[in-house]
């Protein structure tokens, strides 16, 4: 799925690179945390993954990394409550402007200090 998503312009490293991007913009005291959980087959998260695989089915099969039967087996496992699937990583990143910095306000309603 990652190959197909990348071919559609998805940057799978965005969350991991976000802290460095904020630092490059001049923010300080940057903190980042990645969180992943295990989703049980049949859960809301597993159903979300299933929907993603179904939407990408044709492209997944076209690139030839798995057969239709293998994909169907994977989809069946997403429905099986005995299956545990790692969720995508949810990234939280925060930082602050350095004291005394003057940043342009995007709406005019955000103070500069």
Backbone bond lengths (Angstrom), bond angles and torsions (degrees), N, CA, C in turn:
res aa  C-N    CA-C-N  psi(-1)  N-CA   C-N-CA  omega(-1)  CA-C   N-CA-C  phi
1 X - - - 1.450 - - 1.526 109.88 -
2 X 1.342 117.55 -35.90 1.460 120.12 -178.91 1.524 111.54 -60.93
3 X 1.332 116.98 -38.55 1.467 119.73 178.25 1.521 111.39 -62.62
4 X 1.322 116.71 -44.33 1.460 120.75 -179.35 1.526 110.08 -65.43
5 X 1.322 116.55 -43.99 1.463 120.11 -179.84 1.532 110.51 -62.48
6 X 1.337 116.92 -42.65 1.468 120.33 178.40 1.528 110.76 -61.67
7 X 1.334 116.68 -37.61 1.470 119.40 179.43 1.530 111.48 -67.47
8 X 1.329 116.80 -17.49 1.464 121.76 177.73 1.523 112.29 -98.20
9 X 1.345 116.27 7.13 1.455 119.92 174.39 1.519 115.72 96.38
10 X 1.328 118.09 6.05 1.465 120.48 179.25 1.528 109.33 -75.56
11 X 1.316 116.70 130.38 1.461 122.59 176.75 1.528 107.73 -96.05
12 X 1.324 117.29 98.16 1.460 121.96 -177.06 1.533 112.32 -67.96
13 X 1.315 117.91 -14.61 1.465 121.41 179.96 1.525 112.41 -94.85
14 X 1.315 118.82 0.96 1.455 122.05 -173.96 1.526 112.19 -51.87
15 X 1.320 117.74 -50.49 1.463 120.50 -178.98 1.514 112.63 -61.41
16 X 1.333 116.68 -42.02 1.471 120.84 179.64 1.516 112.28 -67.72
17 X 1.317 116.65 -29.66 1.465 120.94 -177.14 1.527 113.19 -91.79
18 X 1.317 117.36 -7.38 1.459 120.58 -173.68 1.528 113.27 -62.88
19 X 1.327 118.13 -41.95 1.469 120.52 -179.95 1.536 110.74 -61.16
20 X 1.319 117.09 -43.53 1.467 120.00 178.55 1.531 110.74 -64.59
21 X 1.326 116.85 -37.44 1.461 120.09 177.40 1.521 112.25 -64.53
22 X 1.338 116.60 -38.85 1.460 120.08 177.80 1.525 110.68 -67.47
23 X 1.327 116.34 -38.46 1.471 120.04 176.98 1.518 110.02 -63.87
24 X 1.325 117.37 -41.26 1.466 121.34 179.30 1.532 111.69 -63.08
25 X 1.321 117.34 -25.93 1.466 121.96 177.25 1.526 112.43 -83.19
26 X 1.350 116.49 -3.16 1.453 120.04 176.23 1.520 115.25 100.01
27 X 1.329 118.22 3.12 1.460 119.52 177.47 1.523 110.45 -71.74
28 X 1.314 115.88 153.78 1.472 121.74 -179.62 1.531 108.50 -126.27
29 X 1.336 115.36 173.58 1.463 122.30 -179.31 1.530 111.01 50.27
30 X 1.310 115.26 47.29 1.461 120.98 -176.90 1.528 109.31 -80.35
31 X 1.316 114.15 134.56 1.465 120.91 175.68 1.527 107.60 -126.76
32 X 1.314 115.34 142.19 1.457 120.19 178.69 1.518 109.12 -137.95
33 X 1.324 114.96 143.82 1.454 119.97 178.32 1.523 108.15 -143.76
34 X 1.312 115.91 132.80 1.453 121.39 173.91 1.518 108.59 -108.29
35 X 1.327 116.20 136.46 1.461 119.94 -178.65 1.521 108.79 -130.25
36 X 1.325 114.97 133.91 1.450 121.94 178.29 1.518 107.73 -133.29
37 X 1.304 116.90 143.43 1.455 121.41 175.52 1.520 108.76 -124.89
38 X 1.305 115.95 168.93 1.467 120.77 174.74 1.523 107.56 -100.78
39 X 1.324 115.35 127.36 1.456 121.53 178.94 1.518 109.27 -99.42
40 X 1.317 116.50 134.70 1.453 122.29 177.00 1.523 109.56 -82.27
41 X 1.328 116.31 142.48 1.453 120.12 175.89 1.525 110.42 -53.56
42 X 1.317 116.67 136.78 1.455 122.38 -178.72 1.519 114.09 88.87
43 X 1.334 117.30 -10.04 1.465 120.65 179.94 1.528 110.37 -74.77
44 X 1.318 115.21 173.16 1.467 120.28 178.12 1.526 110.57 -58.43
45 X 1.331 117.30 -44.13 1.463 120.43 179.35 1.516 112.15 -63.01
46 X 1.338 116.67 -42.39 1.463 120.39 178.74 1.532 110.58 -64.71
47 X 1.329 116.35 -36.77 1.469 119.25 177.70 1.527 110.91 -66.89
48 X 1.332 116.62 -35.00 1.463 120.14 175.81 1.532 110.60 -63.47
49 X 1.332 116.54 -46.54 1.470 119.79 177.56 1.528 110.72 -60.28
50 X 1.326 116.05 -41.70 1.465 120.46 179.34 1.533 110.21 -59.56
51 X 1.323 116.73 -45.63 1.470 120.32 178.84 1.524 110.69 -61.03
52 X 1.334 117.19 -39.82 1.468 120.32 178.40 1.526 110.91 -62.87
53 X 1.342 116.55 -46.27 1.464 119.95 179.21 1.526 111.12 -62.83
54 X 1.336 116.95 -40.34 1.462 119.64 -179.60 1.530 111.17 -65.53
55 X 1.326 117.10 -39.01 1.465 119.75 178.66 1.526 112.14 -66.29
56 X 1.325 116.66 -29.52 1.461 121.45 -177.57 1.529 112.56 -100.10
57 X 1.316 116.94 5.71 1.471 122.04 -172.91 1.532 112.85 -47.95
58 X 1.327 117.10 -53.89 1.466 119.96 -175.78 1.523 112.10 -60.47
59 X 1.333 116.67 -43.71 1.467 119.10 179.00 1.526 111.12 -67.35
60 X 1.323 117.82 -39.51 1.466 120.57 178.92 1.523 110.57 -60.47
61 X 1.304 116.58 -42.76 1.462 119.92 179.99 1.527 111.55 -72.38
62 X 1.324 116.65 -34.49 1.468 120.81 -179.12 1.527 111.66 -63.43
63 X 1.347 117.77 -37.23 1.468 118.42 -178.79 1.526 111.77 -76.96
64 X 1.330 116.80 -11.09 1.460 120.51 168.57 1.516 117.06 77.82
65 X 1.307 118.83 17.74 1.466 119.50 178.66 1.528 112.56 -80.61
66 X 1.332 116.41 -15.05 1.454 120.54 175.75 1.517 109.47 -151.86
67 X 1.317 114.44 158.66 1.462 120.72 -179.83 1.530 109.20 -89.56
68 X 1.338 117.17 164.80 1.474 118.51 175.24 1.532 112.31 -56.31
69 X 1.325 117.34 -38.77 1.470 120.34 179.41 1.535 111.34 -65.23
70 X 1.337 116.91 -40.13 1.468 119.78 178.39 1.523 111.15 -65.54
71 X 1.321 116.57 -40.69 1.463 119.61 177.96 1.528 110.50 -65.08
72 X 1.325 117.13 -42.13 1.466 120.25 177.75 1.529 111.01 -61.96
73 X 1.339 117.41 -39.36 1.475 120.85 176.17 1.525 110.91 -62.23
74 X 1.334 116.29 -42.99 1.468 120.07 178.55 1.526 110.88 -62.58
75 X 1.324 116.53 -43.17 1.459 120.25 178.80 1.524 111.44 -63.02
76 X 1.325 116.92 -38.87 1.465 120.49 177.87 1.525 110.83 -63.67
77 X 1.325 117.22 -38.79 1.475 120.29 178.42 1.524 111.17 -63.78
78 X 1.334 117.24 -31.94 1.463 119.80 178.19 1.525 112.16 -66.04
79 X 1.327 117.06 -19.47 1.468 121.74 177.50 1.532 112.32 -93.44
80 X 1.316 117.71 -13.22 1.471 122.75 -174.28 1.530 110.22 -84.33
81 X 1.348 118.68 117.96 1.464 120.79 -178.35 1.534 114.10 -63.21
82 X 1.341 117.71 -13.07 1.477 119.91 176.98 1.531 111.61 -80.13
83 X 1.330 116.81 -11.79 1.457 122.27 -178.17 1.521 110.35 -85.88
84 X 1.325 116.68 138.27 1.455 122.59 171.67 1.519 108.11 -117.93
85 X 1.322 115.96 129.16 1.460 122.55 -175.21 1.522 108.66 -123.15
86 X 1.337 118.39 130.02 1.469 118.12 176.37 1.532 110.51 -70.09
87 X 1.311 115.17 135.49 1.466 120.44 176.87 1.520 109.53 -74.30
88 X 1.318 116.96 164.22 1.468 118.60 168.25 1.536 108.86 -62.64
89 X 1.314 116.64 158.91 1.462 120.95 177.79 1.528 108.82 -78.33
90 X 1.324 115.73 129.86 1.468 121.62 174.80 1.526 106.51 -99.59
91 X 1.316 116.96 117.35 1.461 122.19 -177.03 1.519 110.31 -98.26
92 X 1.321 114.81 136.56 1.456 122.22 171.22 1.514 106.61 -121.86
93 X 1.317 117.41 125.25 1.464 122.20 -178.50 1.517 107.87 -134.30
94 X 1.318 115.89 133.58 1.462 119.16 176.88 1.523 109.14 -141.68
95 X 1.305 115.33 159.25 1.454 123.13 178.11 1.510 107.97 -164.68
96 X 1.299 115.98 179.93 1.464 118.89 179.26 1.522 109.85 -138.13
97 X 1.335 114.09 160.49 1.464 119.95 174.92 1.521 108.13 -73.62
98 X 1.315 118.29 144.11 1.470 119.53 175.26 1.527 109.90 -63.37
99 X 1.308 116.20 148.97 1.475 120.62 177.92 1.523 109.79 -56.83
100 X 1.316 114.68 138.16 1.458 120.19 176.99 1.513 114.64 79.35
101 X 1.319 117.44 -0.70 1.472 118.26 -179.37 1.520 109.81 -75.43
102 X 1.295 115.43 147.29 1.460 122.02 178.68 1.524 107.98 -111.97
103 X 1.293 116.16 105.82 1.457 121.36 178.04 1.509 108.37 -108.40
104 X 1.298 117.60 139.48 1.468 119.20 178.11 1.519 110.48 -65.32
105 X 1.307 115.65 139.02 1.460 121.15 177.08 1.516 109.01 -83.03
106 X 1.309 116.28 135.02 1.464 120.09 -179.81 1.526 111.05 -77.28
107 X 1.324 117.93 -31.79 1.464 119.24 -176.95 1.509 112.79 -116.18
108 X 1.307 117.45 -7.46 1.439 120.85 -176.39 1.515 112.98 83.99
109 X 1.345 117.26 -8.30 1.455 120.37 -177.97 1.525 113.28 -100.47
110 X 1.337 117.69 -3.63 1.453 121.27 -178.81 1.521 108.42 -99.93
111 X 1.333 117.77 121.81 1.460 119.30 -179.60 1.537 111.66 -66.92
112 X 1.336 116.94 153.99 1.457 121.91 -179.99 1.505 114.25 -84.08
113 X 1.300 119.70 -9.93 1.471 121.73 -179.80 1.504 111.15 -113.80
